[in-house]
Amino acid sequence: MNYSQVVGQFHPLLVHLPIGILLFAFLMIIYQKWQKADLNEAISLALLLGSIAALFSCIAGWFLAQSGEYETEIIQKHQWTAITSTVFGFVAYLYKNQRIILTSIMAATLTIAGHFGGTITHGEAYLFGKKEQLAEIPQNFEKQTKIDTLNTSKKTVKQTFLYQEKVAPILEKKCYSCHSSIKKKGGLRLDNETFIRKGGKNGVILYAGNPSKSTLYANLLLPLDDDKHMPPKGKPQLTLTEISVIHYWIKKGASFTGEIEAETIIPQVITPLTEDSSQNILPENLELDILEPNLNKPDQQTLEKLKNEKIVINSEGLEGKKLEVNFVNIKELNTNQITDLQTIRENIFSLKINNKALSDVNLGQIKTFENLEKLNLDQTSITDKGIKELVKLKNLKHLNLYDTNISDESIDALSSIKSLKVLYLWKTKISESGIEKLKKKLPNTKIEYGNFKFSKPDSLK
């Protein structure tokens, strides 16, 4: 990330401050005129501070707009109305006798700028929303799609309900605010077949017939804290039914015209989507092992025992079979506690044991946690010898070794964990040449080691 992007990221943080101050100044002017009170000093201070804050916000906004991820026309409207309100704020500060007129114009342009900003951030329908226009399903639809068990030949029914009726409304509701003609986060648009097939800066997102390879679907299943999880943390998430519809649509060929084979129609998909959890029924042939592996339910007695020992255990997945285990509340680590985890090891997908007296012997126990995807071992006593035990964790994606004593001796072991997506190595004894060696051996792994550098923007881009 170069310095212009860093400055641009401050715009959402700064933008609300001048809005509040300048509108407060406008209200004080109205109050002063109504009550005949003397608030000139306070009004002047508010106008000056608000205008300065607005100026900095405009500068940050300009840098943010250079990313090219926003629709030019609405960005320009937002930009110039914001600049206009800033200018009138400064002018109103200088010309006290004309403040009622100047600040009225300022408040009006500020409101318009705010509206355009809301449209950019949340989409065109953010204020009042709009009803989804669903195409009418033919009255004889049920007869057309009924499976004829006596006829083995395939019947194709041309309908547009699957993408147009189900998939597009989901994308509009949960994705358009960041991926449409107005805002193209990551260079990606999801409001048109051409753009969906094209993908974004990170490549193609849709592989017809292969949901797990299609990031349009696969990123929905990532942990909420994962940077690639979609929608991002803090945004409205897809319901179970919505996820199942996206999966079913891609698996059946990702048709945008809605050409469907009668034998493959699933009634649960046709059922209108609701927020009522009782209606969130998975299609019968949805591959459950993608949403949640085929696991046994964790032993409840073991869970109760661990929780009584103040070990934090959170469940994930459709039936609570995936577990996040965190030793944050444990003051002194007991080896028996690691042993107790063995009973539920297949259910553990995330394990955090940081700032504890964890030894290489304990890693010999943890290596049996075959489904472990996220492991946090920062500020522990592990060494290079223990890291070799982690090679057997074939599903490990996130590994945090911050502030541990591992050195270049661990490079071969770490580089053999090909599933790694993120590796934290801050304050370890691994040399810079060792880091470079790891980068070559793990080209698809993001390696964090504390070398934050700002780079100048590439003018050719």
C-alpha positions in Angstrom: 0.0 0.0 0.0 1.6 3.3 -1.1 1.3 6.6 0.8 -1.5 8.0 -1.3 -3.6 4.9 -0.4 -2.8 5.4 3.3 -3.9 9.0 3.2 -7.1 8.0 1.3 -8.0 5.5 4.0 -8.4 8.4 6.5 -11.3 9.9 4.5 -14.0 7.7 6.2 -12.5 8.6 9.6 -12.3 12.4 9.0 -15.5 13.0 7.0 -18.0 12.9 9.8 -16.2 15.5 11.9 -16.7 18.5 9.7 -20.3 17.6 8.9 -21.2 17.7 12.6 -19.2 20.9 13.4 -20.4 22.9 10.4 -24.1 21.9 10.8 -23.8 22.8 14.5 -22.5 26.2 13.5 -25.5 26.6 11.2 -27.9 25.7 14.0 -26.2 28.2 16.3 -26.7 31.0 13.7 -30.4 30.2 13.5 -30.6 30.1 17.3 -28.8 33.4 17.6 -31.1 35.1 15.2 -34.2 33.6 16.9 -33.1 34.3 20.5 -31.2 37.5 19.8 -28.2 35.9 21.6 -24.6 36.8 21.1 -22.9 33.6 19.9 -20.5 35.1 17.3 -17.3 33.9 19.0 -18.6 30.3 19.3 -19.9 30.4 15.7 -16.6 31.7 14.3 -14.7 29.0 16.1 -17.0 26.3 14.9 -16.9 27.6 11.3 -13.1 27.8 11.3 -12.6 24.3 12.9 -15.3 22.7 10.8 -13.9 24.2 7.5 -10.3 23.1 8.3 -11.6 19.6 9.1 -13.6 19.7 5.9 -10.4 20.7 3.9 -8.4 17.8 5.3 -11.4 15.4 4.6 -11.5 16.7 1.0 -7.8 16.1 0.5 -8.1 12.5 1.9 -11.1 11.9 -0.3 -9.2 13.0 -3.4 -6.5 10.5 -2.7 -9.1 7.8 -2.0 -10.8 8.5 -5.4 -7.5 7.9 -7.2 -7.8 4.1 -6.5 -10.1 3.9 -9.6 -12.6 1.8 -7.6 -15.4 4.3 -7.8 -17.7 5.5 -10.6 -16.3 8.8 -12.0 -19.6 10.7 -12.3 -20.9 10.3 -8.8 -17.4 10.8 -7.4 -17.1 14.2 -9.1 -20.6 15.2 -7.8 -19.5 14.2 -4.3 -16.2 15.9 -4.6 -17.4 19.3 -5.9 -20.4 19.6 -3.6 -18.0 18.8 -0.7 -15.5 21.4 -1.9 -18.3 24.0 -2.3 -19.5 23.5 1.2 -15.9 23.8 2.5 -15.4 27.1 0.6 -18.7 28.5 1.9 -17.6 27.5 5.4 -14.4 29.6 5.1 -16.3 32.5 3.5 -18.9 32.4 6.3 -16.2 32.6 8.8 -14.7 35.7 7.2 -18.0 37.6 6.5 -20.0 37.7 9.7 -22.8 39.9 8.3 -23.7 37.5 5.6 -23.5 34.3 7.6 -27.2 33.3 7.5 -27.1 33.2 3.7 -23.6 31.7 3.4 -24.2 29.0 5.9 -27.6 28.1 4.4 -25.8 27.4 1.1 -23.1 25.6 3.0 -25.6 23.4 4.8 -27.5 22.6 1.5 -24.3 21.6 -0.4 -23.1 19.7 2.7 -26.3 17.7 2.7 -26.1 16.9 -1.0 -22.4 15.9 -0.6 -23.4 13.6 2.2 -26.1 12.0 0.1 -23.7 11.3 -2.7 -21.2 9.9 -0.1 -24.0 7.6 1.2 -24.8 6.5 -2.3 -21.1 5.6 -3.0 -20.8 3.7 0.3 -24.1 2.0 0.6 -25.6 2.0 -3.0 -28.3 4.0 -4.7 -31.2 2.6 -2.6 -29.5 3.2 0.8 -31.9 5.9 2.0 -35.4 4.5 1.4 -34.6 1.2 -0.4 -36.6 -0.2 -3.2 -38.7 -3.3 -3.8 -37.1 -6.1 -5.8 -38.7 -6.5 -9.2 -39.2 -10.2 -9.5 -40.3 -11.7 -12.8 -43.6 -13.6 -12.7 -43.3 -17.4 -12.5 -45.6 -19.0 -15.0 -48.7 -20.6 -13.6 -47.9 -23.9 -15.1 -44.4 -23.8 -13.7 -45.0 -26.7 -11.3 -46.3 -28.9 -14.1 -43.4 -28.0 -16.3 -40.8 -28.9 -13.7 -42.5 -32.0 -12.4 -40.2 -35.0 -12.7 -41.6 -37.7 -14.9 -40.2 -41.0 -13.5 -41.5 -42.9 -16.5 -39.5 -40.8 -19.0 -35.7 -41.2 -18.7 -35.0 -38.5 -21.3 -33.9 -35.1 -19.9 -36.3 -32.2 -20.2 -35.0 -28.7 -20.3 -37.3 -25.9 -19.0 -36.3 -22.4 -20.0 -37.0 -20.1 -17.1 -35.2 -17.1 -15.7 -36.1 -17.5 -12.1 -32.9 -19.0 -10.7 -30.4 -16.2 -11.5 -32.9 -13.3 -12.0 -35.2 -14.3 -9.2 -32.8 -15.6 -6.6 -29.1 -14.9 -7.3 -29.3 -11.3 -8.5 -31.4 -10.1 -5.6 -28.9 -11.6 -3.2 -26.0 -9.9 -4.9 -27.9 -6.6 -5.0 -28.8 -6.8 -1.3 -25.4 -7.9 0.1 -22.8 -7.0 -2.6 -23.7 -4.1 -4.7 -22.7 -1.5 -2.1 -19.0 -2.4 -2.8 -19.2 -4.1 -6.2 -21.4 -2.2 -8.7 -21.2 0.6 -11.3 -20.9 3.2 -8.4 -18.1 1.5 -6.4 -15.8 -1.2 -7.9 -13.9 -2.5 -4.8 -10.9 -4.5 -6.1 -11.9 -3.7 -9.6 -14.9 -6.1 -9.3 -18.5 -5.5 -10.4 -21.3 -8.0 -9.6 -24.2 -6.1 -11.2 -23.8 -7.5 -14.7 -23.1 -10.9 -16.3 -20.2 -9.6 -18.3 -18.4 -8.1 -15.2 -19.1 -11.2 -13.1 -17.5 -13.4 -15.7 -14.6 -11.0 -16.1 -13.8 -10.9 -12.4 -11.6 -8.2 -10.7 -8.0 -7.3 -9.9 -7.5 -10.7 -8.3 -8.7 -12.7 -11.3 -11.7 -14.8 -12.2 -14.3 -15.3 -9.5 -16.7 -17.7 -11.2 -16.0 -21.2 -12.5 -19.3 -22.7 -13.7 -19.9 -26.1 -12.2 -17.1 -25.7 -9.5 -18.3 -23.8 -6.4 -15.2 -24.5 -4.3 -13.0 -23.0 -7.0 -15.2 -20.0 -7.4 -14.2 -17.3 -5.0 -17.7 -15.7 -5.5 -18.8 -18.7 -3.3 -15.7 -19.9 -1.5 -15.0 -16.5 0.1 -18.4 -16.6 1.8 -17.2 -19.6 3.8 -14.0 -18.1 5.1 -13.7 -17.2 8.8 -15.2 -13.8 9.5 -11.8 -12.4 10.5 -10.2 -13.5 7.3 -9.3 -10.5 5.1 -10.8 -12.3 2.1 -14.1 -13.2 3.7 -17.0 -11.7 1.9 -19.0 -9.6 2.8 -16.3 -8.0 5.0 -16.8 -8.1 8.8 -19.3 -5.4 9.8 -21.3 -5.7 6.7 -24.6 -7.7 6.5 -23.7 -11.3 6.0 -25.5 -13.8 3.8 -27.9 -16.2 5.4 -27.6 -19.9 5.1 -30.3 -20.1 2.5 -28.5 -17.3 0.4 -25.2 -19.2 0.6 -26.9 -22.4 -0.5 -28.6 -20.7 -3.5 -25.2 -19.3 -4.7 -23.7 -22.8 -4.3 -26.5 -24.5 -6.2 -26.5 -21.9 -9.0 -22.7 -22.3 -9.6 -22.8 -26.1 -9.3 -25.5 -26.3 -12.0 -23.5 -24.3 -14.5 -24.0 -20.7 -13.3 -26.5 -20.0 -16.1 -27.5 -16.3 -16.4 -30.4 -17.2 -18.7 -32.0 -19.6 -16.3 -32.0 -22.7 -18.5 -32.6 -25.5 -16.1 -33.0 -29.3 -16.4 -36.3 -30.4 -14.8 -34.6 -33.3 -13.0 -32.3 -30.9 -11.1 -34.9 -28.5 -9.7 -34.9 -28.3 -5.9 -38.1 -27.0 -4.2 -36.1 -25.5 -1.3 -34.3 -23.2 -3.7 -37.6 -22.0 -5.3 -39.0 -21.1 -1.8 -38.7 -17.3 -1.3 -35.8 -16.3 0.9 -36.7 -15.1 4.3 -34.8 -14.0 7.4 -36.8 -16.6 9.4 -34.2 -19.3 10.3 -37.0 -21.9 10.0 -37.1 -21.2 6.3 -33.3 -21.5 5.8 -33.4 -25.1 4.5 -30.4 -26.3 2.6 -31.0 -27.9 -0.8 -31.0 -31.7 -0.4 -27.9 -32.2 -2.6 -25.8 -29.3 -1.3 -22.4 -30.6 -0.5 -22.4 -30.3 3.3 -18.8 -31.2 3.6 -17.9 -27.8 2.0 -20.0 -25.8 4.5 -19.0 -28.1 7.4 -16.9 -31.3 7.2 -18.4 -34.6 8.1 -17.6 -34.5 11.8 -18.8 -36.1 14.9 -20.3 -33.8 17.5 -17.7 -32.9 20.1 -17.9 -34.7 23.5 -20.0 -32.6 25.8 -18.4 -33.8 29.0 -15.0 -32.8 27.6 -16.4 -29.4 26.6 -17.8 -28.8 30.0 -14.6 -29.8 31.7 -12.5 -27.5 29.6 -14.9 -24.6 30.1 -14.8 -25.1 33.8 -11.1 -24.7 33.6 -11.7 -21.2 32.0 -10.7 -22.3 28.5 -12.8 -20.3 26.0 -14.5 -22.5 23.5 -16.7 -21.1 20.7 -18.6 -23.2 18.2 -19.0 -22.5 14.5 -20.8 -24.2 11.6 -24.3 -25.4 11.0 -24.4 -27.8 13.9 -21.7 -26.4 16.1 -19.2 -29.1 15.2 -16.3 -26.7 14.4 -14.6 -25.3 17.5 -12.4 -22.3 18.3 -10.3 -22.9 21.4 -8.6 -20.1 23.3 -6.4 -20.2 26.4 -6.5 -16.5 27.0 -7.9 -16.8 30.5 -5.5 -19.5 31.6 -2.7 -18.1 33.8 -0.6 -21.3 34.1 -0.7 -23.8 31.3 -1.3 -27.4 32.4 -0.1 -30.1 30.0 -3.2 -32.2 31.0 -5.3 -29.5 29.4 -3.7 -30.1 26.0 -4.2 -33.8 26.6 -7.9 -33.2 27.3 -8.2 -31.6 23.9 -7.3 -34.9 22.2 -10.8 -36.1 22.8 -12.2 -33.3 20.6 -9.2 -32.8 18.3 -11.1 -33.5 15.0 -13.5 -30.6 15.9 -10.8 -28.0 16.6 -10.2 -25.6 13.7 -8.7 -22.7 15.6 -6.4 -22.9 18.6 -4.9 -19.9 20.4 -2.3 -20.5 23.1 -0.2 -17.4 23.4 2.0 -15.9 26.1 2.1 -19.2 27.9 4.8 -21.8 28.9 4.0 -23.9 25.8 6.8 -26.3 25.0 7.9 -28.5 22.1 6.4 -31.5 23.8 3.0 -29.8 23.6 3.4 -29.3 19.9 3.9 -33.1 19.6 0.3 -33.4 20.9 -1.1 -30.6 18.8 0.3 -32.2 15.6 -2.6 -34.7 15.8 -5.2 -32.0 15.4 -5.8 -32.9 11.7 -8.4 -30.3 10.9 -6.6 -27.4 12.5 -6.6 -24.3 10.2 -5.6 -21.5 12.5 -2.8 -21.8 15.2 -1.6 -18.9 17.4 1.5 -19.6 19.3 3.0 -16.1 19.8 5.1 -15.4 22.9 5.6 -19.0 23.8 8.7 -21.2 24.6 8.6 -23.2 21.4 11.8 -23.8 19.4 12.9 -25.0 16.0 12.5 -28.6 17.2 8.8 -28.1 17.9 8.1 -26.4 14.6 9.0 -29.7 12.9 6.0 -31.3 14.6 3.7 -28.9 12.7 4.5 -30.3 9.3 1.8 -32.9 9.8 -0.9 -30.2 9.9 -2.0 -30.4 6.3 -4.9 -28.0 6.6 -3.1 -25.2 8.5 -3.7 -21.8 6.9 -2.8 -19.3 9.6 0.2 -19.6 11.8 1.3 -17.0 14.3 4.9 -17.4 15.7 5.4 -13.8 16.8 8.1 -13.2 19.5 9.2 -16.8 19.6 12.8 -18.2 19.5 12.5 -19.9 16.1 15.3 -19.3 13.7 16.4 -20.2 10.2 16.5 -23.8 11.2 12.7 -23.8 10.9 12.6 -22.6 7.3 12.5 -26.1 5.7 9.7 -27.2 8.1 7.6 -24.1 7.6 8.1 -24.2 3.8 6.7 -27.7 3.7 3.4 -26.6 5.0 2.0 -25.7 1.6 -1.5 -24.9 2.9 -0.3 -21.8 4.7 -2.0 -18.6 3.7 -0.7 -16.3 6.4 2.5 -16.6 8.5 3.4 -14.2 11.3 7.2 -14.0 12.0 7.6 -10.7 13.8 10.4 -10.6 16.4 11.7 -14.1 15.7 15.3 -15.0 15.0 14.7 -15.7 11.3 17.1 -13.6 9.2 16.2 -11.4 6.3 17.8 -14.0 3.9 15.7 -16.6 5.6 12.5 -14.6 5.0 13.4 -14.3 1.3 14.0 -18.0 1.1 10.5 -18.6 2.7 8.9 -16.2 0.2 10.3 -18.2 -2.7 9.3 -21.5 -1.3 5.8 -20.2 -0.2 4.9 -17.8 -3.0 1.2 -17.9 -2.2 1.7 -17.2 1.5 1.5 -13.8 3.1 4.5 -13.5 5.4 4.3 -10.7 8.0 7.6 -9.9 9.7 7.4 -6.2 10.6 9.0 -4.6 7.5 6.4 -2.0 6.9 7.5 0.3 4.1 5.7 3.0 2.2 6.3 3.1 -1.6 5.7 5.9 -4.1 2.7 5.5 -6.4 3.5 4.1 -9.9 2.7 6.9 -12.2 2.3 4.4 -15.1 -0.7 2.9 -13.4 
